[in-house]
Amino acid sequence: MYQVRAKKHLGQHFLKDENIAKEIAFSLSGEYPNILEIGPGMGVLTKYLFQNTALKEIKVVEIDRESVEYLKENFPNLIENIFSEDFLKMDLKTIYSSPYAIIGNFPYNISSQILFRVFENRDLVPELVGMFQKEVAERICSKCGTKVYGILSVLLSAYFDLEYLFTVEATSFIPPPKVQSAVIRMKRNGVEKLDCDEKLFITVVKTAFNQRRKMLRQSLKPMGKNMEDIDPELLTKRAEQLTVEQFVYITNRLK
């Protein structure tokens, strides 16, 4: 069978383990009428998505022209639903007319950027299941107070329930990456809107983590805001020690 050549500049590592592919395809916890797969490559995950009868319509986005041709040849029922584009540049509102789940073995070189796009379009995406570099997956799902807790941890956990599902060894891919991988699930929680200025909240979180080793009294100075109204004990903490609720509190005090 013809094989697509993995391209280093696209961060491609094709999943070859059929059991892992099937497990990912059936890891979506809800029944969704619409689903988008990012980076299907040669369709090892795609074929199991078609077996998952809880899913109604499947669309894929693939930037690699060679992979697109392979998909057209081997998945004729997918031809009308292939976006040969860069996911990071797409208008996510035009893919479906209603909310849709996202799934994929994501290229590791853009995986964080994919999550920021999903965060920006969180009301369109009720759930995401994805493969990431293990280190990134752990960071996303980390809890307040841990060393890997960061910007994505806070922003995503404000609107999603995050779950580390399982680890995937490098031998499951062609070519094998130099790192372990992991699959996570993100599902929208009940928060439609934070009880604060959401744009300012994002700025506060990013500013605090830009100097994550410093106390908040120092790390938030670049915002040029008066911090007299903030609990002084909170200002002695570092960004990684704060919960979403505490960041909301600080946002309201700074406003």
C-alpha positions in Angstrom: 0.0 0.0 0.0 1.2 3.5 -0.9 2.5 5.4 2.2 2.6 9.1 2.7 6.1 10.4 3.6 6.2 12.0 7.0 7.4 15.6 6.7 9.6 17.0 9.5 8.6 20.7 8.9 5.0 19.7 9.5 5.8 17.9 12.7 4.3 14.7 11.2 4.5 11.4 13.2 1.9 9.0 11.8 0.2 6.8 14.4 0.5 3.1 13.4 -1.0 1.4 16.5 -4.5 0.4 15.5 -5.6 -0.2 19.1 -4.5 3.3 20.2 -6.3 4.8 17.1 -9.5 3.0 18.0 -9.3 4.0 21.7 -8.9 7.7 20.7 -11.8 7.6 18.3 -14.1 6.2 21.0 -12.8 8.6 23.7 -15.3 11.3 22.9 -17.7 11.2 25.8 -20.7 12.7 24.0 -22.8 12.0 20.9 -22.0 14.8 18.5 -23.7 15.4 15.1 -20.5 17.1 13.9 -16.9 16.4 14.4 -13.6 17.8 12.9 -10.4 15.8 12.8 -7.2 17.8 12.6 -4.2 16.3 10.8 -5.7 12.9 9.7 -2.6 12.0 7.7 -3.3 8.5 6.2 -6.6 8.2 8.1 -5.6 5.6 10.8 -7.9 7.5 13.3 -10.4 8.6 10.6 -11.5 5.0 9.8 -12.4 4.4 13.4 -14.3 7.7 13.6 -16.5 6.3 10.8 -17.1 3.2 13.0 -18.2 5.3 15.9 -21.9 5.5 15.2 -22.4 8.2 17.8 -20.9 10.7 15.3 -23.0 11.9 12.4 -20.8 14.0 10.1 -17.0 13.9 9.9 -14.9 16.6 8.4 -11.1 16.8 8.3 -8.5 19.5 7.9 -5.1 18.5 6.5 -2.4 21.0 5.3 -0.2 18.3 3.7 -1.2 17.9 0.0 0.2 14.4 -0.2 -2.0 13.3 2.7 -5.0 15.0 1.1 -4.6 13.0 -2.1 -4.2 9.8 -0.1 -7.4 10.5 1.8 -9.3 11.2 -1.4 -8.2 7.9 -2.9 -8.8 5.8 0.2 -11.8 7.6 1.8 -14.1 8.4 -1.1 -17.0 9.2 1.3 -14.8 12.0 2.8 -13.9 13.8 -0.5 -16.5 16.6 0.0 -15.5 17.1 3.7 -11.7 17.6 3.4 -10.3 21.1 4.1 -6.9 21.3 2.5 -5.9 24.3 4.7 -4.0 25.5 7.7 -6.2 25.0 10.8 -4.6 28.0 12.5 -5.8 30.3 9.7 -9.3 29.0 9.3 -12.5 30.7 10.4 -13.8 28.1 12.7 -17.3 29.4 12.5 -17.5 28.4 8.8 -16.7 24.7 9.3 -20.2 23.7 10.6 -23.3 25.8 11.2 -23.6 24.5 14.7 -21.1 23.4 17.5 -18.7 20.5 16.8 -16.2 18.3 18.6 -12.5 18.3 17.7 -10.3 15.3 17.6 -6.8 14.4 16.3 -3.2 13.3 16.6 -2.0 16.9 16.6 1.3 18.0 15.1 3.4 18.8 18.2 4.9 21.9 16.8 1.5 23.7 16.7 -0.4 21.8 19.4 -0.4 24.7 21.9 -1.6 27.1 19.1 -4.4 24.7 18.3 -5.5 24.9 21.9 -5.4 28.7 21.9 -7.7 28.7 18.8 -10.1 26.3 20.6 -10.0 28.5 23.7 -10.9 31.6 21.5 -13.8 29.6 20.0 -14.8 27.8 23.1 -18.5 28.2 22.6 -18.2 26.4 19.2 -16.3 23.4 20.7 -18.1 21.3 23.4 -15.4 18.7 23.5 -11.8 18.0 22.3 -9.9 14.7 22.4 -6.3 15.0 21.2 -2.8 13.5 21.2 0.0 15.8 22.5 3.6 15.5 23.6 3.3 14.0 27.1 5.0 17.0 28.7 2.4 19.4 27.1 -0.5 17.1 28.1 0.7 17.1 31.7 1.0 20.8 31.7 -2.5 21.3 30.3 -4.1 19.0 32.9 -1.9 20.1 35.8 -3.5 21.5 39.0 -2.8 24.7 40.9 0.4 24.5 43.0 2.4 22.3 40.6 5.5 23.4 38.8 4.1 22.8 35.3 0.8 24.7 36.0 0.8 27.6 33.5 -1.2 29.9 31.2 -3.0 27.2 29.3 -3.8 25.3 32.5 -5.6 28.3 33.9 -7.3 29.5 30.7 -8.6 26.1 29.7 -9.6 24.9 33.1 -11.8 28.1 33.5 -14.1 26.8 30.7 -13.3 23.1 30.3 -13.0 20.0 32.5 -9.6 18.6 31.7 -8.7 14.9 31.8 -5.4 13.1 31.1 -6.5 9.8 29.5 -3.5 7.7 28.7 0.2 7.7 27.7 1.4 6.6 24.2 4.9 5.2 23.6 7.1 6.5 20.8 7.1 3.1 19.1 3.4 3.6 18.2 4.4 6.1 15.5 6.2 6.3 12.1 8.7 7.8 12.5 8.9 7.5 16.3 9.2 10.9 18.0 11.9 11.5 20.6 9.3 11.9 23.3 6.4 10.1 24.8 2.9 11.2 23.9 -0.4 11.4 25.7 -4.1 11.7 24.9 -6.3 14.2 26.8 -9.9 15.1 26.8 -11.4 18.6 27.3 -15.1 19.0 27.8 -16.9 22.3 28.3 -18.0 22.9 31.8 -21.0 24.9 32.9 -19.2 28.3 32.8 -20.6 30.4 30.0 -18.9 33.6 31.2 -16.5 34.4 34.0 -17.6 36.8 36.7 -15.1 39.4 35.5 -13.8 41.2 32.4 -12.7 38.2 30.4 -10.2 40.1 28.3 -8.6 41.6 31.3 -8.6 38.1 33.0 -6.5 36.7 30.1 -4.1 39.6 30.3 -3.7 39.2 34.1 -3.0 35.4 33.7 -0.5 35.9 30.9 1.3 38.8 32.7 1.5 36.9 36.0 3.1 33.8 34.3 5.5 35.9 32.2 7.5 36.2 35.4 6.2 33.1 37.1 9.1 32.9 39.7 8.3 36.3 41.1 5.6 37.2 43.6 2.5 38.6 42.1 3.3 42.0 43.6 6.3 42.1 41.2 5.0 40.1 38.2 1.8 42.2 37.8 3.7 45.5 37.9 3.8 45.7 34.1 0.0 46.2 34.1 0.5 49.6 35.7 -2.5 49.1 37.9 -3.0 50.1 41.6 -2.9 46.9 43.6 -3.9 48.4 47.0 -7.3 46.7 46.8 -5.9 43.2 46.5 -5.5 41.0 49.5 -1.8 41.6 50.5 -1.4 37.9 51.3 -2.3 37.0 47.8 0.3 39.3 46.4 3.0 37.3 48.1 2.1 34.2 46.1 3.4 33.2 42.6 1.2 32.7 39.6 1.4 28.9 39.8 -0.2 29.0 43.3 -3.4 30.7 42.2 -6.7 29.1 41.3 -9.0 30.3 38.5 -11.2 31.9 41.1 -8.3 33.8 42.6 -7.3 35.1 39.2 -10.9 36.2 38.7 -10.8 38.0 42.1 -7.6 39.8 41.1 -9.0 40.8 37.7 -12.0 42.4 39.4 -9.8 44.3 41.9 -7.5 45.6 39.1 -10.5 46.8 37.0 
